[in-house]
Amino acid sequence: MVFFHGGGWMCGDGTTYMYGPEHLLDRDVLLVALNYRLGPLGFLSTQDEHCPGNNGLKDQQEALRFIQRNIHAFGGNNQSVTIFGESAGGASVNYHMLSETSAGLFHKAISESGTALVPWAEAPPGEPKRNAFRLAKFLDCPQAPSERMIKCLRNLDSYDIIGTEFKFYEWDYEPMTTFKAVIEPDLPGAFLRRSPRLPPSTNLVPWLTGINKDEGCLKSVWITAYPERFEEFVSGFETIAPVTFYYENSPLSEKITEILKKEYLNGDEKTIKEGILKIYSDSYFDYPALESVEQTLNYSNNPVYLYQLTYRGSNSFSQIFGDPKGNYGVCHADELMYLFPIHFLQNKFSPDDNKILDLIITLWTNFATSGNPTIPVEVPFDWQPATNQDKLEYLDIGVKQVMKQGFAKRAKLWSQLPLWHNLKNQSQRLKDEL
């Protein structure tokens, strides 16, 4: 089992302190955790041969090649490799599923709270080069031609390059992720040659993927727990929303803002705070997960297992996202504490927490072993793969485990918004009709 850490491709690491093996190695698996380049070092692209992009994903790919060559020396089986990751790590997993040069390096995949189509990981047309220009300007390097830009950047201290992160923010810490995955030129070694929105050119492996009930608290807690920031967000929504929800490149951004305000910021203060949690959940995680799952079901002959974590434990990552005391539901990253010993959490695990930990470890390692989360170690319920886009069956992982239908259905509003990729699809449909 190969773990890709999260952190928005801007921060994080795969160290033992963060993602220790204590829980997973109670089962008959090997755990590999790795580091990869982040920020502009990992995801800068000039869209040409001088810096094609996706270096962080290529680092992960090189680790997978190392595993193919060497895992037998650790008692592993290079014909049974499962990649899994959370948030940006989950998006990374999905990108490897779509990468022709990653094909054959792994055999099963798990994406937790992140897919290739999340707005903070998929670069829209034109954005990579604009951000490369901005980075060069911040560091007094030539902005063109790209050969001169990259030669200049390579002579700089890496800390100076990373330090530009704060110059890209337009409001608070937004946009969260500046440098993203890109479609590369058709060059030797390219990681991604075609849009992740096109029919895949790879044979998709068995996939287990899902979301937590209240993903949006990753961002919402930092806003709603502080009166001044909350007031600033609501008052400045027309300016802030296109930046934080990644639609400022849409020609109809004002229309999108109007729809979002009516849907999510309509009511008294309590309702608006709940709406802020929902808007971040829907836009950052739930709708992109729904898009990716629907696409996979269209083109994959292998099973897709869906879940939603609804169990609220004694701890939550909201403790580090802005409020150490409040209850914001089942937050982004909360499933990690049932896979790894997260040392900074404040409260002692309850007996029920330990039951969920044992269950999730069983489901994940079962899937890594067999491609089915319910065997070989038996569980007291049935988890069936999703059958089609209409039903979207998923496992509700709560106090009890129940199969339900309608995965991420609340987020479908986002499919109707004139976002850049929706407009592109509509334009293509119009061309086809003409």
Secondary structure, 3 states (H helix, E strand, C coil): CEEECCCCCCCCCCCCCCCCCCCHHHCCCCCEECCCCCHHHHHCCCCCCCCCCCHHHHHHHHHHHHHHHHHHHHCCCCCCCEEEEECHHHHHHHHHHHCCCCCCCCCEEEEECCCCCCCCCECCCCHHHHHHHHHHHHCCCCCCCHHHHHHHHCCCCHHHHHHHHHHHCCECCECCCCCCECCCCCCCCCCCCCCCCCCCCCCCCCEEEEEECECCHHHHHHHHCCHHHHHHHHHCHHHHHHHHCCCCCCCCHHHHHHHHHHHHCCCCHHHHHHHHHHHHHHHHHHHHHHHHHHHHHHHCCCCEEEEEECCCCCCCCHHHHCCCCCCCCCECCHHHHHCCCCCCCCCCCCHHHHHHHHHHHHHHHHHHHHCCCCCCCCCCCCCCCCCCCCCCCEEEECCCEEEECCCCHHHHHHHHCCCHHHHHHHHHHHHHHC
